[in-house]
Amino acid sequence: MPKRMMLPLLVLLLCAGFAAAEESFAPDDFSFSGGTGRVMISCPEIRISGKETTAELVFDSPRYTCVRIGDTEYPTLCGEHTSRVWVPVVLNRAFEIRAVTTAMSVPHEIAYTLFIRVDALAGDALPGLKWQSSLPLRYAEGFHVDFYEGGYALLTIGGKERYLVLPRGMEAPEGTDPEITVLRRAPERIYLAATSAMSLFDALGGLDHIRFSSIRQEDWSVAAAADAMARGDILFAGKYDKPDYERLVREGCDLAIESTMISHAPKIRELLELLGIPVLIDRSSYEPHPLGRTEWIRLYGVLLGREEEAERFFAQQADSLEEYEQTGKTAAFFYINTSGMAVVRDPSDYIPRMIAMAGGVYALRDLSTDAQSASVTVSMEDFYTMAADADYLIYNAAIDSSVGSMRDLTGKNTLLSEFRAVREGNVWLAEKNLYQATDHAADFIRDVHWILTGGTGVLTFLRPLK
């Protein structure tokens, strides 16, 4: 029986209280987080028998001996390349497992958070609401949107953070999972501490929903945001780690949109929520595809009730994206921190992906990391080993604006003067508008292609270092 025909029947049997025969099917979506990023997990099959739901988990390593859920241990079946195990699961909700691997010198336990989505059963978390559809995503991996009858929408971010967006004048249904954060559609007094999202709100024509900013007027490269602050329409309300609680409460802040930096200040989030200000975490910086970051405009379109504007803008950006022919030229993207070490991008990050789409090769493509952060700090000696022969260097002036000349750069570390790109004058600065221009990923790709090929034109994000 086809999955789409079988599931509604299965739901009816379960709701009627009958002891249904065991049925098996594939999930509509599966995601996981945790670990080092070197081992992938898949979920090819789910089984429902009566009230028991189990799933097969497959690790692409033969070194996993068991999975622990709570106090119960489930031994795996190890093959030549994989480890397989059946475990009890919950659907449409994040849950944690602990997997034991022998890949290291001693057995080591690794925590993973899993999310198994089954569209036909999505209403379990929202009793009384009927699931209608999911938002089909093209590039983004960090969020998911489910639509329900009556204009309700459920946002799932990072596989576990869930937000119920209410239509105007409606309340959350009785019995809604208390772990779900309830938001009113089109909040009017947002505190935006995820600066990369401002350009997306601007593209939506939604700056009137932003009342507070975590950075000052002079630090915005989004001109409309700077203008709004000059007029007093947007107010500075403290940095993300030192918000002006008094101002936020006094002026009725109804939502704080934070970047993942808030994970370094968990007490800030706790206090905001204690004050009645819900917190939404923007994880767009973790998107591996450059247009995955831009696609977050579709999430904000749902939040603001501006889905049509979001779809139209994103379609334009996707249509303008070009993937150029390979040039064989190598490029490194980096800056030097205050400790004198090089901060580079993880090879799986969207910046190296854009360099590849521009026709280049990321010079640090063989860098081994634990993939826990997009930025990776390496010693200057290691950076020299990996990037000394790179054809081009791109210095991240968006983070370190102290470099304005080649002398400034080599003054950071004399070893840089021995890099091929420095000797040949092929060093470029990435301006501060790069991270705030989430809405124009295609322009950075074009910029990089032009410097790799000696093209002409007005560059948006890059300028040569003299």
C-alpha positions as CSV (number, residue, x, y, z in Angstrom):
1,M,0.0,0.0,0.0
2,P,1.4,3.4,-0.9
3,K,2.6,5.4,2.1
4,R,0.2,8.3,1.5
5,M,-2.8,6.0,1.4
6,M,-1.7,3.7,4.3
7,L,-1.0,6.4,6.9
8,P,-4.5,8.0,7.1
9,L,-6.0,4.6,7.5
10,L,-3.4,3.8,10.2
11,V,-4.2,7.0,12.1
12,L,-7.9,6.2,12.0
13,L,-7.3,2.7,13.5
14,L,-5.1,4.1,16.2
15,C,-7.6,6.9,17.1
16,A,-10.5,4.4,17.2
17,G,-8.6,2.3,19.7
18,F,-8.2,-0.8,17.6
19,A,-5.1,-3.0,17.9
20,A,-3.8,-2.4,14.4
21,A,-1.6,-4.9,12.7
22,E,2.1,-3.9,12.5
23,E,2.6,-1.4,9.6
24,S,5.9,-0.2,8.3
25,F,6.8,2.9,6.3
26,A,9.5,5.4,5.6
27,P,9.5,8.8,7.5
28,D,8.7,12.0,5.6
29,D,11.9,13.5,7.0
30,F,14.7,12.5,9.3
31,S,17.4,14.7,10.9
32,F,19.9,14.5,13.6
33,S,22.5,16.7,15.5
34,G,25.4,15.9,17.8
35,G,28.5,13.9,17.5
36,T,31.6,15.0,15.5
37,G,29.9,15.2,12.1
38,R,32.1,12.3,10.8
39,V,29.4,9.6,11.2
40,M,26.0,9.9,9.5
41,I,22.8,8.4,10.8
42,S,19.8,7.4,8.6
43,C,16.3,6.1,9.4
44,P,15.0,3.9,6.5
45,E,12.0,2.5,8.3
46,I,9.4,3.0,11.0
47,R,7.1,0.4,12.4
48,I,3.9,1.0,14.4
49,S,2.2,-1.8,16.2
50,G,-0.6,-0.9,18.5
51,K,0.8,1.9,20.7
52,E,4.4,1.0,20.1
53,T,6.5,2.9,17.6
54,T,10.0,1.8,16.7
55,A,12.5,2.9,14.1
56,E,15.6,1.4,12.4
57,L,18.6,3.6,12.9
58,V,21.6,3.0,10.6
59,F,25.1,4.4,11.5
60,D,27.5,4.5,8.6
61,S,30.2,3.0,10.8
62,P,30.6,-0.6,11.9
63,R,32.0,0.5,15.3
64,Y,28.7,1.3,17.2
65,T,28.0,-1.5,19.6
66,C,24.7,-0.3,21.2
67,V,22.3,2.6,21.7
68,R,21.0,3.7,25.1
69,I,17.7,5.4,25.6
70,G,17.1,6.3,29.3
71,D,18.3,3.2,31.3
72,T,17.6,0.7,28.5
73,E,20.4,-0.6,26.2
74,Y,19.7,-1.8,22.6
75,P,22.6,-3.8,21.0
76,T,23.4,-3.1,17.4
77,L,24.0,-5.5,14.5
78,C,27.4,-4.5,13.1
79,G,28.2,-5.3,9.5
80,E,31.2,-4.5,7.3
81,H,30.3,-0.8,6.9
82,T,27.3,-0.1,9.2
83,S,25.8,-0.6,12.6
84,R,22.0,-1.1,12.6
85,V,19.5,-1.1,15.5
86,W,15.8,-0.9,16.2
87,V,14.7,1.4,19.0
88,P,11.5,2.9,20.4
89,V,11.0,6.4,19.1
90,V,8.7,9.4,19.3
91,L,7.5,11.1,16.1
92,N,7.4,14.8,15.2
93,R,9.3,15.7,18.3
94,A,13.1,15.8,19.1
95,F,14.4,13.1,21.4
96,E,17.9,12.1,22.5
97,I,19.8,8.8,22.2
98,R,23.3,7.9,23.4
99,A,25.3,5.7,21.1
100,V,28.4,3.8,22.2
101,T,31.3,3.6,19.7
102,T,34.6,1.7,19.8
103,A,36.2,3.8,17.2
104,M,38.4,5.4,19.8
105,S,41.0,3.8,22.1
106,V,38.2,3.0,24.6
107,P,34.4,2.8,24.2
108,H,33.0,6.2,24.1
109,E,29.3,7.4,24.5
110,I,28.1,10.0,22.1
111,A,24.8,12.0,22.5
112,Y,22.6,12.6,19.4
113,T,19.3,14.4,19.1
114,L,17.0,12.9,16.5
115,F,13.9,14.2,14.8
116,I,11.6,11.9,12.8
117,R,8.8,13.6,10.9
118,V,5.7,11.8,9.8
119,D,3.3,14.3,8.2
120,A,0.1,12.2,8.7
121,L,0.7,12.1,12.5
122,A,1.9,15.7,12.9
123,G,-1.3,16.8,14.7
124,D,-0.3,14.8,17.8
125,A,1.6,17.8,19.2
126,L,-1.4,20.1,18.4
127,P,-4.6,18.4,19.5
128,G,-7.7,19.6,17.7
129,L,-5.8,20.9,14.7
130,K,-5.7,19.2,11.3
131,W,-2.4,19.1,9.5
132,Q,-2.5,20.4,5.9
133,S,0.9,20.6,4.4
134,S,4.6,21.2,4.9
135,L,6.7,24.0,3.3
136,P,8.8,22.4,0.6
137,L,12.4,23.7,1.1
138,R,15.0,23.9,-1.6
139,Y,18.2,24.5,0.2
140,A,17.6,25.2,4.0
141,E,18.2,22.4,6.4
142,G,17.8,24.3,9.7
143,F,14.1,24.8,9.9
144,H,10.8,23.2,8.9
145,V,7.3,24.6,8.6
146,D,4.0,22.7,9.0
147,F,0.7,24.3,8.1
148,Y,-2.6,23.5,9.9
149,E,-6.2,24.3,9.1
150,G,-7.4,27.7,10.4
151,G,-4.1,29.5,9.6
152,Y,-1.9,27.9,12.3
153,A,1.8,27.2,11.5
154,L,4.3,25.1,13.4
155,L,7.9,26.2,13.0
156,T,10.6,23.6,13.9
157,I,14.2,25.0,14.2
158,G,17.2,22.9,14.6
159,G,15.1,19.7,14.8
160,K,13.9,20.5,18.3
161,E,12.9,24.1,19.0
162,R,9.2,24.4,18.1
163,Y,7.1,27.6,17.7
164,L,3.3,27.7,17.1
165,V,2.4,30.8,15.1
166,L,-1.2,31.8,15.9
167,P,-3.6,33.5,13.5
168,R,-4.9,36.8,14.6
169,G,-7.5,36.5,17.3
170,M,-6.9,32.8,17.9
171,E,-5.5,30.9,20.9
172,A,-3.4,27.8,21.1
173,P,-5.5,24.7,21.3
174,E,-6.1,23.2,24.7
175,G,-3.5,20.4,25.4
176,T,-0.8,21.9,23.2
177,D,2.6,20.5,24.1
178,P,4.0,22.9,26.8
179,E,7.4,22.6,25.2
180,I,6.1,24.5,22.1
181,T,6.6,28.3,22.3
182,V,3.5,30.2,21.2
183,L,3.9,33.3,19.0
184,R,1.3,35.7,17.7
185,R,1.5,36.2,13.9
186,A,3.1,39.4,12.8
187,P,4.7,40.5,16.1
188,E,5.1,44.3,16.1
189,R,7.9,45.0,18.6
190,I,10.7,42.5,17.8
191,Y,14.1,42.8,19.4
192,L,16.5,41.7,16.6
193,A,19.8,40.3,17.9
194,A,20.4,38.1,14.9
195,T,21.8,40.8,12.7
196,S,22.0,38.6,9.6
197,A,18.2,38.5,9.6
198,M,17.7,42.3,9.2
199,S,18.3,42.2,5.4
200,L,15.6,39.5,5.1
201,F,13.1,41.6,7.1
202,D,14.0,44.5,4.8
203,A,13.5,42.4,1.7
204,L,10.0,41.5,3.1
205,G,9.2,45.1,3.7
206,G,8.9,44.1,7.3
207,L,11.2,46.6,9.1
208,D,8.1,48.1,10.8
209,H,8.0,44.9,12.9
210,I,11.5,45.5,14.3
211,R,11.4,47.9,17.3
212,F,14.8,47.1,18.9
213,S,18.3,46.4,17.6
214,S,21.3,44.8,19.3
215,I,23.7,47.0,17.4
216,R,23.9,50.7,16.9
217,Q,23.0,52.8,13.8
218,E,26.6,53.2,12.6
219,D,27.2,49.5,12.7
220,W,24.4,48.6,10.2
221,S,25.3,48.1,6.5
222,V,21.6,47.6,5.8
223,A,20.8,51.2,4.9
224,A,17.1,51.0,5.6
225,A,17.9,49.8,9.2
226,A,20.3,52.6,9.8
227,D,17.7,55.1,8.5
228,A,15.0,53.6,10.8
229,M,17.3,54.0,13.8
230,A,18.1,57.6,12.8
231,R,14.3,58.3,12.7
232,G,13.8,56.6,16.1
233,D,11.7,53.8,14.6
234,I,14.2,51.2,15.7
235,L,15.9,51.7,19.1
236,F,19.2,50.3,20.4
237,A,18.3,47.9,23.2
238,G,21.7,46.6,24.2
239,K,23.9,43.8,22.7
240,Y,22.7,40.3,22.6
241,D,24.6,39.4,25.8
242,K,23.7,42.7,27.6
243,P,20.2,43.5,26.6
244,D,18.4,46.5,28.1
245,Y,15.7,44.5,29.9
246,E,14.0,47.7,31.3
247,R,13.6,49.2,27.8
248,L,12.4,45.9,26.3
249,V,9.7,45.4,29.0
250,R,8.7,49.0,29.2
251,E,8.0,49.2,25.5
252,G,6.3,45.8,25.2
253,C,8.9,43.7,23.3
254,D,6.9,40.7,22.0
255,L,9.7,38.6,20.5
256,A,13.5,38.3,20.7
257,I,15.2,36.9,17.6
258,E,18.6,35.7,18.6
259,S,21.6,34.2,16.8
260,T,23.2,31.0,18.0
261,M,25.6,33.3,20.0
262,I,23.0,33.2,22.7
263,S,24.1,29.7,23.5
264,H,27.1,31.3,25.1
265,A,24.9,33.3,27.4
266,P,22.0,30.9,28.3
267,K,21.1,33.0,31.4
268,I,20.1,35.8,29.0
269,R,17.6,33.7,27.3
270,E,16.2,32.4,30.6
271,L,15.7,35.9,31.9
272,L,14.1,37.1,28.6
273,E,11.6,34.3,28.8
274,L,11.0,34.8,32.5
275,L,10.1,38.4,31.6
276,G,7.5,37.1,29.1
277,I,9.5,37.7,26.0
278,P,9.6,34.5,23.8
279,V,13.0,33.8,22.2
280,L,13.4,32.4,18.6
281,I,16.9,31.2,17.6
282,D,18.0,32.0,14.1
283,R,20.3,29.2,12.9
284,S,20.8,30.4,9.4
285,S,24.6,30.7,9.9
286,Y,24.8,26.9,10.1
287,E,23.3,26.4,6.6
288,P,25.8,24.6,4.4
289,H,24.4,26.0,1.2
290,P,24.6,29.8,0.7
291,L,21.0,30.0,-0.5
292,G,20.0,28.0,2.6
293,R,20.7,31.2,4.6
294,T,18.6,33.3,2.2
295,E,15.8,30.7,2.4
296,W,15.2,31.7,6.0
297,I,13.2,34.6,4.5
298,R,10.5,32.0,4.0
299,L,10.3,31.3,7.7
300,Y,10.1,35.0,8.5
301,G,7.5,35.3,5.8
302,V,5.3,32.8,7.7
303,L,6.0,34.6,11.0
304,L,4.9,38.0,9.5
305,G,2.1,36.7,7.4
306,R,4.0,37.8,4.2
307,E,4.4,34.4,2.6
308,E,3.8,35.7,-1.0
309,E,6.5,38.4,-0.6
310,A,8.9,35.8,0.8
311,E,8.3,33.3,-2.0
312,R,8.6,36.0,-4.7
313,F,11.9,37.3,-3.3
314,F,13.5,33.9,-2.7
315,A,12.5,32.7,-6.2
316,Q,14.3,35.8,-7.7
317,Q,17.5,35.0,-5.7
318,A,17.4,31.3,-6.6
319,D,17.0,32.2,-10.3
320,S,20.0,34.6,-10.2
321,L,22.3,32.0,-8.6
322,E,25.1,30.9,-10.9
323,E,27.5,28.1,-10.5
324,Y,30.6,28.9,-12.6
325,E,33.0,26.6,-14.4
326,Q,36.0,25.5,-12.3
327,T,39.2,27.6,-12.7
328,G,41.5,25.5,-10.5
329,K,42.4,28.6,-8.6
330,T,42.7,28.2,-4.8
331,A,41.4,30.7,-2.2
332,A,41.5,30.9,1.6
333,F,39.1,32.9,3.7
334,F,40.4,34.0,7.2
335,Y,41.3,36.6,9.7
336,I,43.9,36.8,12.5
337,N,42.5,37.0,16.0
338,T,43.9,38.9,19.0
339,S,45.9,35.9,20.0
340,G,47.7,35.8,16.7
341,M,46.0,32.7,15.4
342,A,44.2,32.3,12.1
343,V,40.5,31.9,12.2
344,V,39.3,30.0,9.0
345,R,36.0,28.5,7.9
346,D,35.1,24.8,8.3
347,P,35.2,23.2,4.8
348,S,31.5,22.3,5.1
349,D,30.5,25.9,5.8
350,Y,28.6,28.1,3.3
351,I,31.7,30.4,2.6
352,P,33.8,27.5,1.1
353,R,30.7,26.4,-0.7
354,M,30.4,29.8,-2.4
355,I,34.1,29.8,-3.3
356,A,33.5,26.4,-5.0
357,M,30.4,27.8,-6.8
358,A,32.4,30.7,-8.0
359,G,34.8,28.3,-9.7
360,G,37.5,28.2,-7.1
361,V,38.9,25.6,-4.7
362,Y,38.9,26.3,-1.0
363,A,42.5,26.1,0.1
364,L,41.7,24.5,3.4
365,R,39.4,21.8,2.0
366,D,41.3,19.1,3.8
367,L,41.1,20.7,7.2
368,S,39.8,18.2,9.7
369,T,37.3,19.6,12.3
370,D,34.6,18.4,14.6
371,A,32.0,20.6,12.7
372,Q,30.7,22.1,15.9
373,S,31.3,25.6,14.6
374,A,31.5,27.4,11.2
375,S,34.7,29.1,12.4
376,V,37.9,27.1,13.2
377,T,41.0,28.5,14.9
378,V,44.3,27.1,13.7
379,S,47.9,28.1,14.5
380,M,49.8,30.3,12.0
381,E,52.1,27.4,11.3
382,D,49.2,25.1,10.3
383,F,47.6,27.9,8.3
384,Y,50.9,28.4,6.5
385,T,51.1,24.7,5.7
386,M,47.6,24.7,4.2
387,A,47.3,28.1,2.5
388,A,50.8,29.5,1.8
389,D,50.5,28.4,-1.9
390,A,46.9,29.6,-2.3
391,D,46.3,31.8,-5.4
392,Y,44.1,34.2,-3.4
393,L,43.6,35.3,0.2
394,I,40.3,36.8,1.3
395,Y,40.7,38.6,4.6
396,N,37.5,38.7,6.8
397,A,37.4,42.4,7.5
398,A,33.7,41.9,8.5
399,I,35.2,40.5,11.8
400,D,38.5,42.3,12.0
401,S,38.4,45.8,10.5
402,S,41.9,46.7,11.6
403,V,43.4,45.6,8.3
404,G,43.3,48.3,5.7
405,S,46.6,47.8,3.8
406,M,49.1,45.0,3.0
407,R,51.3,46.5,5.7
408,D,48.5,46.1,8.3
409,L,48.1,42.5,7.2
410,T,51.8,41.5,7.4
411,G,52.0,43.3,10.7
412,K,49.6,40.8,12.2
413,N,52.2,38.1,11.6
414,T,55.4,38.3,9.6
415,L,54.9,34.8,8.3
416,L,52.1,36.2,6.1
417,S,54.6,38.0,3.9
418,E,55.8,34.6,2.7
419,F,52.4,33.6,1.4
420,R,52.2,33.4,-2.4
421,A,49.1,35.6,-2.6
422,V,50.7,38.3,-0.6
423,R,53.8,38.3,-2.7
424,E,51.8,38.5,-5.9
425,G,49.3,41.1,-4.6
426,N,46.2,38.8,-4.7
427,V,44.7,39.7,-1.3
428,W,41.2,40.9,-1.0
429,L,39.1,42.3,1.9
430,A,35.6,41.0,2.6
431,E,33.7,44.1,3.9
432,K,31.5,44.1,6.9
433,N,28.3,44.1,4.8
434,L,29.0,40.4,3.9
435,Y,27.4,38.9,7.0
436,Q,24.5,41.4,7.1
437,A,23.6,40.8,3.4
438,T,22.0,37.4,3.8
439,D,19.6,38.4,1.0
440,H,22.4,38.6,-1.7
441,A,24.4,35.4,-1.6
442,A,24.6,35.3,-5.4
443,D,26.5,38.7,-5.4
444,F,29.4,37.3,-3.3
445,I,29.7,34.3,-5.6
446,R,29.9,36.6,-8.6
447,D,32.5,38.8,-6.8
448,V,34.8,35.8,-6.1
449,H,34.4,34.6,-9.7
450,W,35.5,37.9,-10.9
451,I,38.6,38.0,-8.8
452,L,39.5,34.5,-9.8
453,T,39.1,35.2,-13.5
454,G,40.2,38.9,-13.7
455,G,36.7,39.9,-14.6
456,T,35.5,43.5,-14.6
457,G,32.5,45.1,-12.9
458,V,31.5,46.7,-9.6
459,L,32.2,44.4,-6.7
460,T,29.7,44.3,-3.9
461,F,31.5,42.7,-1.0
462,L,35.2,42.5,-1.9
463,R,37.9,45.1,-2.5
464,P,41.7,44.7,-3.2
465,L,44.2,45.1,-0.4
466,K,46.9,47.6,-1.4
